[in-house]
Amino acid sequence: MTEKYLIWDWATTVRTDLASGPLGADLAKQGFASNVEVSQVDTKYEICSNDDCAILSAVNATIFSHLMDRSVDEIEKMVTATPG
């Protein structure tokens, strides 16, 4: 889970086109993924799927909820498939 998050975070930090598009804003607009359990923890959100959990800010939790069930390879392909 940590590796997936770091790949996504690094990619959207380095490539603003990903953050404002397919791996950022586009996913945020969809709200939380329906297959993920969501609970508020203070000012952040805990998202859980298949016994893997992460506590993130609202925006990051919303976006990452769509990626957490994907494999590392899938996320890497999503990052490299979109020309920068």
PDB file of N, CA, C and O in Angstrom, chain B, residues numbered from 101:
ATOM      1  N   MET B 101       0.824  -1.188   0.000  1.00  0.00           N
ATOM      2  CA  MET B 101       0.000   0.000   0.000  1.00  0.00           C
ATOM      3  C   MET B 101       0.871   1.255   0.000  1.00  0.00           C
ATOM      4  O   MET B 101       0.591   2.211  -0.724  1.00  0.00           O
ATOM      5  N   THR B 102       1.906   1.249   0.798  1.00  0.00           N
ATOM      6  CA  THR B 102       2.783   2.419   0.880  1.00  0.00           C
ATOM      7  C   THR B 102       3.434   2.713  -0.464  1.00  0.00           C
ATOM      8  O   THR B 102       3.524   3.869  -0.878  1.00  0.00           O
ATOM      9  N   GLU B 103       3.885   1.666  -1.143  1.00  0.00           N
ATOM     10  CA  GLU B 103       4.524   1.855  -2.448  1.00  0.00           C
ATOM     11  C   GLU B 103       3.542   2.465  -3.451  1.00  0.00           C
ATOM     12  O   GLU B 103       3.914   3.348  -4.224  1.00  0.00           O
ATOM     13  N   LYS B 104       2.306   2.004  -3.440  1.00  0.00           N
ATOM     14  CA  LYS B 104       1.285   2.549  -4.347  1.00  0.00           C
ATOM     15  C   LYS B 104       1.070   4.034  -4.072  1.00  0.00           C
ATOM     16  O   LYS B 104       1.016   4.849  -4.993  1.00  0.00           O
ATOM     17  N   TYR B 105       0.949   4.369  -2.787  1.00  0.00           N
ATOM     18  CA  TYR B 105       0.729   5.767  -2.422  1.00  0.00           C
ATOM     19  C   TYR B 105       1.910   6.637  -2.848  1.00  0.00           C
ATOM     20  O   TYR B 105       1.720   7.720  -3.401  1.00  0.00           O
ATOM     21  N   LEU B 106       3.117   6.168  -2.593  1.00  0.00           N
ATOM     22  CA  LEU B 106       4.298   6.963  -2.936  1.00  0.00           C
ATOM     23  C   LEU B 106       4.439   7.162  -4.444  1.00  0.00           C
ATOM     24  O   LEU B 106       4.829   8.241  -4.891  1.00  0.00           O
ATOM     25  N   ILE B 107       4.126   6.137  -5.227  1.00  0.00           N
ATOM     26  CA  ILE B 107       4.171   6.278  -6.695  1.00  0.00           C
ATOM     27  C   ILE B 107       3.167   7.329  -7.134  1.00  0.00           C
ATOM     28  O   ILE B 107       3.495   8.225  -7.911  1.00  0.00           O
ATOM     29  N   TRP B 108       1.942   7.215  -6.633  1.00  0.00           N
ATOM     30  CA  TRP B 108       0.896   8.180  -7.000  1.00  0.00           C
ATOM     31  C   TRP B 108       1.262   9.591  -6.537  1.00  0.00           C
ATOM     32  O   TRP B 108       1.137  10.546  -7.303  1.00  0.00           O
ATOM     33  N   ASP B 109       1.709   9.723  -5.300  1.00  0.00           N
ATOM     34  CA  ASP B 109       2.036  11.038  -4.751  1.00  0.00           C
ATOM     35  C   ASP B 109       3.185  11.685  -5.521  1.00  0.00           C
ATOM     36  O   ASP B 109       3.123  12.865  -5.866  1.00  0.00           O
ATOM     37  N   TRP B 110       4.224  10.913  -5.785  1.00  0.00           N
ATOM     38  CA  TRP B 110       5.367  11.439  -6.535  1.00  0.00           C
ATOM     39  C   TRP B 110       4.937  11.860  -7.939  1.00  0.00           C
ATOM     40  O   TRP B 110       5.283  12.949  -8.398  1.00  0.00           O
ATOM     41  N   ALA B 111       4.190  11.004  -8.613  1.00  0.00           N
ATOM     42  CA  ALA B 111       3.779  11.291  -9.994  1.00  0.00           C
ATOM     43  C   ALA B 111       2.930  12.548 -10.080  1.00  0.00           C
ATOM     44  O   ALA B 111       3.119  13.362 -10.984  1.00  0.00           O
ATOM     45  N   THR B 112       1.996  12.717  -9.151  1.00  0.00           N
ATOM     46  CA  THR B 112       1.117  13.887  -9.213  1.00  0.00           C
ATOM     47  C   THR B 112       1.799  15.150  -8.698  1.00  0.00           C
ATOM     48  O   THR B 112       1.345  16.257  -8.987  1.00  0.00           O
ATOM     49  N   THR B 113       2.873  14.997  -7.946  1.00  0.00           N
ATOM     50  CA  THR B 113       3.655  16.161  -7.527  1.00  0.00           C
ATOM     51  C   THR B 113       4.536  16.645  -8.671  1.00  0.00           C
ATOM     52  O   THR B 113       4.636  17.847  -8.920  1.00  0.00           O
ATOM     53  N   VAL B 114       5.166  15.717  -9.356  1.00  0.00           N
ATOM     54  CA  VAL B 114       6.077  16.051 -10.448  1.00  0.00           C
ATOM     55  C   VAL B 114       5.318  16.465 -11.709  1.00  0.00           C
ATOM     56  O   VAL B 114       5.758  17.344 -12.449  1.00  0.00           O
ATOM     57  N   ARG B 115       4.186  15.829 -11.941  1.00  0.00           N
ATOM     58  CA  ARG B 115       3.438  16.081 -13.174  1.00  0.00           C
ATOM     59  C   ARG B 115       2.074  16.678 -12.844  1.00  0.00           C
ATOM     60  O   ARG B 115       1.130  15.957 -12.519  1.00  0.00           O
ATOM     61  N   THR B 116       1.984  17.970 -12.928  1.00  0.00           N
ATOM     62  CA  THR B 116       0.725  18.645 -12.601  1.00  0.00           C
ATOM     63  C   THR B 116      -0.392  18.261 -13.557  1.00  0.00           C
ATOM     64  O   THR B 116      -1.565  18.370 -13.201  1.00  0.00           O
ATOM     65  N   ASP B 117      -0.056  17.811 -14.769  1.00  0.00           N
ATOM     66  CA  ASP B 117      -1.088  17.358 -15.701  1.00  0.00           C
ATOM     67  C   ASP B 117      -1.811  16.127 -15.164  1.00  0.00           C
ATOM     68  O   ASP B 117      -3.001  15.948 -15.425  1.00  0.00           O
ATOM     69  N   LEU B 118      -1.110  15.281 -14.420  1.00  0.00           N
ATOM     70  CA  LEU B 118      -1.752  14.122 -13.800  1.00  0.00           C
ATOM     71  C   LEU B 118      -2.607  14.551 -12.614  1.00  0.00           C
ATOM     72  O   LEU B 118      -3.710  14.039 -12.423  1.00  0.00           O
ATOM     73  N   ALA B 119      -2.101  15.490 -11.819  1.00  0.00           N
ATOM     74  CA  ALA B 119      -2.840  15.966 -10.646  1.00  0.00           C
ATOM     75  C   ALA B 119      -4.120  16.692 -11.043  1.00  0.00           C
ATOM     76  O   ALA B 119      -5.143  16.567 -10.369  1.00  0.00           O
ATOM     77  N   SER B 120      -4.066  17.444 -12.126  1.00  0.00           N
ATOM     78  CA  SER B 120      -5.253  18.195 -12.551  1.00  0.00           C
ATOM     79  C   SER B 120      -6.138  17.374 -13.477  1.00  0.00           C
ATOM     80  O   SER B 120      -7.178  17.852 -13.930  1.00  0.00           O
ATOM     81  N   GLY B 121      -5.732  16.143 -13.758  1.00  0.00           N
ATOM     82  CA  GLY B 121      -6.488  15.307 -14.685  1.00  0.00           C
ATOM     83  C   GLY B 121      -6.744  13.911 -14.167  1.00  0.00           C
ATOM     84  O   GLY B 121      -7.369  13.743 -13.121  1.00  0.00           O
ATOM     85  N   PRO B 122      -6.261  12.884 -14.896  1.00  0.00           N
ATOM     86  CA  PRO B 122      -6.682  11.504 -14.664  1.00  0.00           C
ATOM     87  C   PRO B 122      -6.314  10.889 -13.317  1.00  0.00           C
ATOM     88  O   PRO B 122      -7.009   9.982 -12.860  1.00  0.00           O
ATOM     89  N   LEU B 123      -5.266  11.341 -12.677  1.00  0.00           N
ATOM     90  CA  LEU B 123      -4.883  10.766 -11.382  1.00  0.00           C
ATOM     91  C   LEU B 123      -5.094  11.742 -10.235  1.00  0.00           C
ATOM     92  O   LEU B 123      -4.531  11.574  -9.153  1.00  0.00           O
ATOM     93  N   GLY B 124      -5.899  12.748 -10.476  1.00  0.00           N
ATOM     94  CA  GLY B 124      -6.166  13.751  -9.450  1.00  0.00           C
ATOM     95  C   GLY B 124      -7.597  14.231  -9.500  1.00  0.00           C
ATOM     96  O   GLY B 124      -8.504  13.577  -8.985  1.00  0.00           O
ATOM     97  N   ALA B 125      -7.794  15.374 -10.123  1.00  0.00           N
ATOM     98  CA  ALA B 125      -9.107  16.022 -10.141  1.00  0.00           C
ATOM     99  C   ALA B 125     -10.208  15.122 -10.691  1.00  0.00           C
ATOM    100  O   ALA B 125     -11.325  15.123 -10.174  1.00  0.00           O
ATOM    101  N   ASP B 126      -9.902  14.354 -11.737  1.00  0.00           N
ATOM    102  CA  ASP B 126     -10.923  13.476 -12.326  1.00  0.00           C
ATOM    103  C   ASP B 126     -11.425  12.442 -11.315  1.00  0.00           C
ATOM    104  O   ASP B 126     -12.620  12.151 -11.266  1.00  0.00           O
ATOM    105  N   LEU B 127     -10.522  11.892 -10.516  1.00  0.00           N
ATOM    106  CA  LEU B 127     -10.919  10.912  -9.497  1.00  0.00           C
ATOM    107  C   LEU B 127     -11.598  11.591  -8.313  1.00  0.00           C
ATOM    108  O   LEU B 127     -12.544  11.044  -7.745  1.00  0.00           O
ATOM    109  N   ALA B 128     -11.132  12.765  -7.938  1.00  0.00           N
ATOM    110  CA  ALA B 128     -11.731  13.491  -6.811  1.00  0.00           C
ATOM    111  C   ALA B 128     -13.196  13.813  -7.085  1.00  0.00           C
ATOM    112  O   ALA B 128     -14.028  13.752  -6.180  1.00  0.00           O
ATOM    113  N   LYS B 129     -13.509  14.152  -8.323  1.00  0.00           N
ATOM    114  CA  LYS B 129     -14.889  14.492  -8.699  1.00  0.00           C
ATOM    115  C   LYS B 129     -15.842  13.319  -8.517  1.00  0.00           C
ATOM    116  O   LYS B 129     -17.048  13.519  -8.372  1.00  0.00           O
ATOM    117  N   GLN B 130     -15.317  12.100  -8.522  1.00  0.00           N
ATOM    118  CA  GLN B 130     -16.152  10.901  -8.385  1.00  0.00           C
ATOM    119  C   GLN B 130     -16.523  10.600  -6.938  1.00  0.00           C
ATOM    120  O   GLN B 130     -17.372   9.745  -6.684  1.00  0.00           O
ATOM    121  N   GLY B 131     -15.898  11.289  -5.990  1.00  0.00           N
ATOM    122  CA  GLY B 131     -16.121  10.967  -4.582  1.00  0.00           C
ATOM    123  C   GLY B 131     -15.372   9.691  -4.228  1.00  0.00           C
ATOM    124  O   GLY B 131     -14.596   9.175  -5.032  1.00  0.00           O
ATOM    125  N   PHE B 132     -15.604   9.189  -3.029  1.00  0.00           N
ATOM    126  CA  PHE B 132     -14.918   7.971  -2.588  1.00  0.00           C
ATOM    127  C   PHE B 132     -15.346   6.777  -3.434  1.00  0.00           C
ATOM    128  O   PHE B 132     -16.502   6.693  -3.848  1.00  0.00           O
ATOM    129  N   ALA B 133     -14.426   5.861  -3.690  1.00  0.00           N
ATOM    130  CA  ALA B 133     -14.747   4.622  -4.403  1.00  0.00           C
ATOM    131  C   ALA B 133     -15.768   3.840  -3.582  1.00  0.00           C
ATOM    132  O   ALA B 133     -15.677   3.786  -2.356  1.00  0.00           O
ATOM    133  N   SER B 134     -16.729   3.241  -4.256  1.00  0.00           N
ATOM    134  CA  SER B 134     -17.830   2.566  -3.560  1.00  0.00           C
ATOM    135  C   SER B 134     -17.393   1.312  -2.810  1.00  0.00           C
ATOM    136  O   SER B 134     -18.076   0.892  -1.876  1.00  0.00           O
ATOM    137  N   ASN B 135     -16.287   0.712  -3.190  1.00  0.00           N
ATOM    138  CA  ASN B 135     -15.837  -0.527  -2.548  1.00  0.00           C
ATOM    139  C   ASN B 135     -14.911  -0.292  -1.356  1.00  0.00           C
ATOM    140  O   ASN B 135     -14.344  -1.241  -0.814  1.00  0.00           O
ATOM    141  N   VAL B 136     -14.757   0.964  -0.947  1.00  0.00           N
ATOM    142  CA  VAL B 136     -13.841   1.323   0.133  1.00  0.00           C
ATOM    143  C   VAL B 136     -14.636   1.789   1.349  1.00  0.00           C
ATOM    144  O   VAL B 136     -15.583   2.566   1.225  1.00  0.00           O
ATOM    145  N   GLU B 137     -14.235   1.302   2.530  1.00  0.00           N
ATOM    146  CA  GLU B 137     -14.847   1.765   3.773  1.00  0.00           C
ATOM    147  C   GLU B 137     -14.191   3.079   4.171  1.00  0.00           C
ATOM    148  O   GLU B 137     -12.967   3.205   4.154  1.00  0.00           O
ATOM    149  N   VAL B 138     -15.019   4.056   4.527  1.00  0.00           N
ATOM    150  CA  VAL B 138     -14.516   5.394   4.848  1.00  0.00           C
ATOM    151  C   VAL B 138     -15.003   5.800   6.228  1.00  0.00           C
ATOM    152  O   VAL B 138     -16.185   5.659   6.541  1.00  0.00           O
ATOM    153  N   SER B 139     -14.089   6.306   7.056  1.00  0.00           N
ATOM    154  CA  SER B 139     -14.491   6.858   8.346  1.00  0.00           C
ATOM    155  C   SER B 139     -13.627   8.080   8.641  1.00  0.00           C
ATOM    156  O   SER B 139     -12.454   8.135   8.274  1.00  0.00           O
ATOM    157  N   GLN B 140     -14.232   9.052   9.307  1.00  0.00           N
ATOM    158  CA  GLN B 140     -13.502  10.274   9.630  1.00  0.00           C
ATOM    159  C   GLN B 140     -12.709  10.065  10.912  1.00  0.00           C
ATOM    160  O   GLN B 140     -13.217   9.516  11.890  1.00  0.00           O
ATOM    161  N   VAL B 141     -11.452  10.512  10.895  1.00  0.00           N
ATOM    162  CA  VAL B 141     -10.561  10.441  12.051  1.00  0.00           C
ATOM    163  C   VAL B 141     -10.024  11.849  12.259  1.00  0.00           C
ATOM    164  O   VAL B 141      -9.138  12.300  11.533  1.00  0.00           O
ATOM    165  N   ASP B 142     -10.564  12.537  13.252  1.00  0.00           N
ATOM    166  CA  ASP B 142     -10.226  13.944  13.485  1.00  0.00           C
ATOM    167  C   ASP B 142     -10.478  14.744  12.209  1.00  0.00           C
ATOM    168  O   ASP B 142     -11.613  14.814  11.739  1.00  0.00           O
ATOM    169  N   THR B 143      -9.444  15.339  11.651  1.00  0.00           N
ATOM    170  CA  THR B 143      -9.615  16.156  10.442  1.00  0.00           C
ATOM    171  C   THR B 143      -9.250  15.389   9.172  1.00  0.00           C
ATOM    172  O   THR B 143      -9.218  15.965   8.084  1.00  0.00           O
ATOM    173  N   LYS B 144      -8.979  14.102   9.306  1.00  0.00           N
ATOM    174  CA  LYS B 144      -8.577  13.277   8.160  1.00  0.00           C
ATOM    175  C   LYS B 144      -9.587  12.155   7.947  1.00  0.00           C
ATOM    176  O   LYS B 144     -10.582  12.058   8.667  1.00  0.00           O
ATOM    177  N   TYR B 145      -9.325  11.313   6.958  1.00  0.00           N
ATOM    178  CA  TYR B 145     -10.207  10.191   6.657  1.00  0.00           C
ATOM    179  C   TYR B 145      -9.408   8.901   6.601  1.00  0.00           C
ATOM    180  O   TYR B 145      -8.316   8.852   6.035  1.00  0.00           O
ATOM    181  N   GLU B 146      -9.976   7.850   7.201  1.00  0.00           N
ATOM    182  CA  GLU B 146      -9.386   6.527   7.088  1.00  0.00           C
ATOM    183  C   GLU B 146     -10.127   5.798   5.979  1.00  0.00           C
ATOM    184  O   GLU B 146     -11.354   5.703   5.998  1.00  0.00           O
ATOM    185  N   ILE B 147      -9.379   5.288   5.018  1.00  0.00           N
ATOM    186  CA  ILE B 147      -9.975   4.501   3.942  1.00  0.00           C
ATOM    187  C   ILE B 147      -9.418   3.090   4.050  1.00  0.00           C
ATOM    188  O   ILE B 147      -8.215   2.902   4.230  1.00  0.00           O
ATOM    189  N   CYS B 148     -10.302   2.095   3.940  1.00  0.00           N
ATOM    190  CA  CYS B 148      -9.891   0.700   4.083  1.00  0.00           C
ATOM    191  C   CYS B 148     -10.494  -0.147   2.973  1.00  0.00           C
ATOM    192  O   CYS B 148     -11.648   0.031   2.583  1.00  0.00           O
ATOM    193  N   SER B 149      -9.682  -1.070   2.477  1.00  0.00           N
ATOM    194  CA  SER B 149     -10.128  -2.032   1.479  1.00  0.00           C
ATOM    195  C   SER B 149      -9.260  -3.273   1.604  1.00  0.00           C
ATOM    196  O   SER B 149      -8.032  -3.181   1.623  1.00  0.00           O
ATOM    197  N   ASN B 150      -9.896  -4.426   1.688  1.00  0.00           N
ATOM    198  CA  ASN B 150      -9.159  -5.695   1.780  1.00  0.00           C
ATOM    199  C   ASN B 150      -8.106  -5.678   2.889  1.00  0.00           C
ATOM    200  O   ASN B 150      -6.968  -6.094   2.672  1.00  0.00           O
ATOM    201  N   ASP B 151      -8.476  -5.208   4.050  1.00  0.00           N
ATOM    202  CA  ASP B 151      -7.605  -5.155   5.234  1.00  0.00           C
ATOM    203  C   ASP B 151      -6.426  -4.199   5.111  1.00  0.00           C
ATOM    204  O   ASP B 151      -5.557  -4.189   5.983  1.00  0.00           O
ATOM    205  N   ASP B 152      -6.374  -3.406   4.064  1.00  0.00           N
ATOM    206  CA  ASP B 152      -5.366  -2.354   3.926  1.00  0.00           C
ATOM    207  C   ASP B 152      -6.032  -1.021   4.218  1.00  0.00           C
ATOM    208  O   ASP B 152      -7.109  -0.734   3.697  1.00  0.00           O
ATOM    209  N   CYS B 153      -5.397  -0.208   5.047  1.00  0.00           N
ATOM    210  CA  CYS B 153      -5.973   1.079   5.423  1.00  0.00           C
ATOM    211  C   CYS B 153      -4.943   2.196   5.306  1.00  0.00           C
ATOM    212  O   CYS B 153      -3.737   1.972   5.403  1.00  0.00           O
ATOM    213  N   ALA B 154      -5.451   3.393   5.097  1.00  0.00           N
ATOM    214  CA  ALA B 154      -4.607   4.586   5.067  1.00  0.00           C
ATOM    215  C   ALA B 154      -5.395   5.731   5.683  1.00  0.00           C
ATOM    216  O   ALA B 154      -6.614   5.798   5.530  1.00  0.00           O
ATOM    217  N   ILE B 155      -4.719   6.623   6.371  1.00  0.00           N
ATOM    218  CA  ILE B 155      -5.341   7.826   6.917  1.00  0.00           C
ATOM    219  C   ILE B 155      -4.733   9.010   6.182  1.00  0.00           C
ATOM    220  O   ILE B 155      -3.532   9.267   6.265  1.00  0.00           O
ATOM    221  N   LEU B 156      -5.587   9.726   5.461  1.00  0.00           N
ATOM    222  CA  LEU B 156      -5.138  10.804   4.582  1.00  0.00           C
ATOM    223  C   LEU B 156      -6.064  12.002   4.689  1.00  0.00           C
ATOM    224  O   LEU B 156      -7.147  11.918   5.268  1.00  0.00           O
ATOM    225  N   SER B 157      -5.625  13.115   4.127  1.00  0.00           N
ATOM    226  CA  SER B 157      -6.498  14.290   4.039  1.00  0.00           C
ATOM    227  C   SER B 157      -7.708  13.931   3.179  1.00  0.00           C
ATOM    228  O   SER B 157      -7.683  12.940   2.449  1.00  0.00           O
ATOM    229  N   ALA B 158      -8.753  14.727   3.266  1.00  0.00           N
ATOM    230  CA  ALA B 158      -9.990  14.430   2.540  1.00  0.00           C
ATOM    231  C   ALA B 158      -9.751  14.269   1.045  1.00  0.00           C
ATOM    232  O   ALA B 158     -10.213  13.297   0.448  1.00  0.00           O
ATOM    233  N   VAL B 159      -9.043  15.202   0.439  1.00  0.00           N
ATOM    234  CA  VAL B 159      -8.816  15.140  -1.013  1.00  0.00           C
ATOM    235  C   VAL B 159      -7.972  13.926  -1.379  1.00  0.00           C
ATOM    236  O   VAL B 159      -8.327  13.181  -2.292  1.00  0.00           O
ATOM    237  N   ASN B 160      -6.862  13.718  -0.680  1.00  0.00           N
ATOM    238  CA  ASN B 160      -6.006  12.569  -0.988  1.00  0.00           C
ATOM    239  C   ASN B 160      -6.718  11.250  -0.734  1.00  0.00           C
ATOM    240  O   ASN B 160      -6.550  10.302  -1.501  1.00  0.00           O
ATOM    241  N   ALA B 161      -7.509  11.172   0.327  1.00  0.00           N
ATOM    242  CA  ALA B 161      -8.255   9.950   0.619  1.00  0.00           C
ATOM    243  C   ALA B 161      -9.268   9.663  -0.479  1.00  0.00           C
ATOM    244  O   ALA B 161      -9.429   8.516  -0.896  1.00  0.00           O
ATOM    245  N   THR B 162      -9.945  10.696  -0.944  1.00  0.00           N
ATOM    246  CA  THR B 162     -10.933  10.517  -2.012  1.00  0.00           C
ATOM    247  C   THR B 162     -10.262   9.975  -3.269  1.00  0.00           C
ATOM    248  O   THR B 162     -10.735   9.005  -3.861  1.00  0.00           O
ATOM    249  N   ILE B 163      -9.175  10.595  -3.670  1.00  0.00           N
ATOM    250  CA  ILE B 163      -8.472  10.173  -4.888  1.00  0.00           C
ATOM    251  C   ILE B 163      -7.865   8.784  -4.708  1.00  0.00           C
ATOM    252  O   ILE B 163      -8.065   7.906  -5.549  1.00  0.00           O
ATOM    253  N   PHE B 164      -7.128   8.580  -3.621  1.00  0.00           N
ATOM    254  CA  PHE B 164      -6.420   7.315  -3.434  1.00  0.00           C
ATOM    255  C   PHE B 164      -7.378   6.147  -3.240  1.00  0.00           C
ATOM    256  O   PHE B 164      -6.993   5.003  -3.480  1.00  0.00           O
ATOM    257  N   SER B 165      -8.610   6.398  -2.814  1.00  0.00           N
ATOM    258  CA  SER B 165      -9.585   5.314  -2.665  1.00  0.00           C
ATOM    259  C   SER B 165      -9.823   4.599  -3.997  1.00  0.00           C
ATOM    260  O   SER B 165     -10.188   3.424  -4.014  1.00  0.00           O
ATOM    261  N   HIS B 166      -9.619   5.297  -5.095  1.00  0.00           N
ATOM    262  CA  HIS B 166      -9.800   4.701  -6.425  1.00  0.00           C
ATOM    263  C   HIS B 166      -8.565   3.930  -6.888  1.00  0.00           C
ATOM    264  O   HIS B 166      -8.634   3.178  -7.860  1.00  0.00           O
ATOM    265  N   LEU B 167      -7.451   4.110  -6.209  1.00  0.00           N
ATOM    266  CA  LEU B 167      -6.191   3.489  -6.633  1.00  0.00           C
ATOM    267  C   LEU B 167      -5.720   2.376  -5.713  1.00  0.00           C
ATOM    268  O   LEU B 167      -4.913   1.543  -6.125  1.00  0.00           O
ATOM    269  N   MET B 168      -6.201   2.341  -4.485  1.00  0.00           N
ATOM    270  CA  MET B 168      -5.629   1.440  -3.493  1.00  0.00           C
ATOM    271  C   MET B 168      -5.805  -0.042  -3.819  1.00  0.00           C
ATOM    272  O   MET B 168      -5.009  -0.861  -3.360  1.00  0.00           O
ATOM    273  N   ASP B 169      -6.826  -0.411  -4.598  1.00  0.00           N
ATOM    274  CA  ASP B 169      -7.017  -1.814  -4.962  1.00  0.00           C
ATOM    275  C   ASP B 169      -6.276  -2.194  -6.242  1.00  0.00           C
ATOM    276  O   ASP B 169      -6.264  -3.363  -6.630  1.00  0.00           O
ATOM    277  N   ARG B 170      -5.670  -1.230  -6.885  1.00  0.00           N
ATOM    278  CA  ARG B 170      -4.907  -1.517  -8.104  1.00  0.00           C
ATOM    279  C   ARG B 170      -3.508  -2.002  -7.729  1.00  0.00           C
ATOM    280  O   ARG B 170      -3.015  -1.721  -6.636  1.00  0.00           O
ATOM    281  N   SER B 171      -2.889  -2.717  -8.629  1.00  0.00           N
ATOM    282  CA  SER B 171      -1.525  -3.190  -8.373  1.00  0.00           C
ATOM    283  C   SER B 171      -0.530  -2.058  -8.612  1.00  0.00           C
ATOM    284  O   SER B 171      -0.855  -1.048  -9.236  1.00  0.00           O
ATOM    285  N   VAL B 172       0.674  -2.244  -8.110  1.00  0.00           N
ATOM    286  CA  VAL B 172       1.746  -1.276  -8.351  1.00  0.00           C
ATOM    287  C   VAL B 172       1.957  -1.126  -9.854  1.00  0.00           C
ATOM    288  O   VAL B 172       2.105  -0.011 -10.355  1.00  0.00           O
ATOM    289  N   ASP B 173       1.970  -2.244 -10.570  1.00  0.00           N
ATOM    290  CA  ASP B 173       2.163  -2.197 -12.025  1.00  0.00           C
ATOM    291  C   ASP B 173       1.076  -1.383 -12.718  1.00  0.00           C
ATOM    292  O   ASP B 173       1.368  -0.604 -13.625  1.00  0.00           O
ATOM    293  N   GLU B 174      -0.178  -1.559 -12.295  1.00  0.00           N
ATOM    294  CA  GLU B 174      -1.274  -0.793 -12.897  1.00  0.00           C
ATOM    295  C   GLU B 174      -1.092   0.707 -12.678  1.00  0.00           C
ATOM    296  O   GLU B 174      -1.279   1.503 -13.598  1.00  0.00           O
ATOM    297  N   ILE B 175      -0.729   1.082 -11.466  1.00  0.00           N
ATOM    298  CA  ILE B 175      -0.538   2.505 -11.166  1.00  0.00           C
ATOM    299  C   ILE B 175       0.633   3.058 -11.968  1.00  0.00           C
ATOM    300  O   ILE B 175       0.549   4.161 -12.507  1.00  0.00           O
ATOM    301  N   GLU B 176       1.719   2.303 -12.051  1.00  0.00           N
ATOM    302  CA  GLU B 176       2.863   2.754 -12.852  1.00  0.00           C
ATOM    303  C   GLU B 176       2.480   2.924 -14.319  1.00  0.00           C
ATOM    304  O   GLU B 176       2.919   3.875 -14.965  1.00  0.00           O
ATOM    305  N   LYS B 177       1.668   2.016 -14.849  1.00  0.00           N
ATOM    306  CA  LYS B 177       1.216   2.128 -16.242  1.00  0.00           C
ATOM    307  C   LYS B 177       0.331   3.352 -16.433  1.00  0.00           C
ATOM    308  O   LYS B 177       0.414   4.026 -17.459  1.00  0.00           O
ATOM    309  N   MET B 178      -0.516   3.641 -15.449  1.00  0.00           N
ATOM    310  CA  MET B 178      -1.369   4.828 -15.531  1.00  0.00           C
ATOM    311  C   MET B 178      -0.515   6.094 -15.576  1.00  0.00           C
ATOM    312  O   MET B 178      -0.827   7.041 -16.298  1.00  0.00           O
ATOM    313  N   VAL B 179       0.549   6.098 -14.806  1.00  0.00           N
ATOM    314  CA  VAL B 179       1.443   7.260 -14.751  1.00  0.00           C
ATOM    315  C   VAL B 179       2.181   7.432 -16.071  1.00  0.00           C
ATOM    316  O   VAL B 179       2.278   8.544 -16.591  1.00  0.00           O
ATOM    317  N   THR B 180       2.697   6.344 -16.609  1.00  0.00           N
ATOM    318  CA  THR B 180       3.510   6.441 -17.822  1.00  0.00           C
ATOM    319  C   THR B 180       2.684   6.476 -19.101  1.00  0.00           C
ATOM    320  O   THR B 180       3.197   6.878 -20.145  1.00  0.00           O
ATOM    321  N   ALA B 181       1.423   6.068 -19.047  1.00  0.00           N
ATOM    322  CA  ALA B 181       0.576   6.053 -20.245  1.00  0.00           C
ATOM    323  C   ALA B 181       0.144   7.447 -20.666  1.00  0.00           C
ATOM    324  O   ALA B 181      -0.177   7.679 -21.831  1.00  0.00           O
ATOM    325  N   THR B 182       0.137   8.366 -19.725  1.00  0.00           N
ATOM    326  CA  THR B 182      -0.284   9.732 -20.016  1.00  0.00           C
ATOM    327  C   THR B 182       0.958  10.558 -20.319  1.00  0.00           C
ATOM    328  O   THR B 182       1.794  10.775 -19.443  1.00  0.00           O
ATOM    329  N   PRO B 183       1.080  11.025 -21.579  1.00  0.00           N
ATOM    330  CA  PRO B 183       2.279  11.805 -21.916  1.00  0.00           C
ATOM    331  C   PRO B 183       2.378  13.082 -21.097  1.00  0.00           C
ATOM    332  O   PRO B 183       1.368  13.739 -20.844  1.00  0.00           O
ATOM    333  N   GLY B 184       3.586  13.438 -20.681  1.00  0.00           N
ATOM    334  CA  GLY B 184       3.804  14.616 -19.847  1.00  0.00           C
ATOM    335  C   GLY B 184       4.268  15.750 -20.594  1.00  0.00           C
ATOM    336  O   GLY B 184       4.495  16.815 -20.020  1.00  0.00           O
TER     337      GLY B 184
END
